[in-house]
């Protein structure tokens, strides 16, 4: 039994290194030199103008894990909008991005604070306060779940955020 334990590793190692390449290893392919003389009359031999032969060995494909999936876009944790002037704030994780027409987007590092009355995203030079209650964006019939106020270095913006209803009417107000 002891002899079998000693011979098994030797037998396994003996099968390694027989000189054949492993399937996922690339081996250098020697370049083939093309040497064709040129006629003294200035005529180029036909083989010189022909395209080089295709490579004889195909390069192996890179190894890719089948368990790795492509990253999917992350949905915003919170989105708020406003009109007059138009603006939007998107919060993802600890970053808030303020976007306005004719301005470069501004990114702020924020932390979340909550109490019984409001949720606040606060950072250096940025504060966004969310209070629950119906909010109309002023441009459509849509009603949002939250009222939003954004304060930053250039002033204060007011708008809506959170869940948006479809903007459909109940049918009771304008029904004939």
Beta strands, then each sheet from edge to edge (+ up, - down):
strand 1: 78-82
strand 2: 87-92
strand 3: 95-99
strand 4: 106-114
strand 5: 119-123
strand 6: 126-136
strand 7: 143-152
strand 8: 155-164
sheet 1: 1+ 2- 3+ 4- 5+ 6- 7+ 8- 1+
end
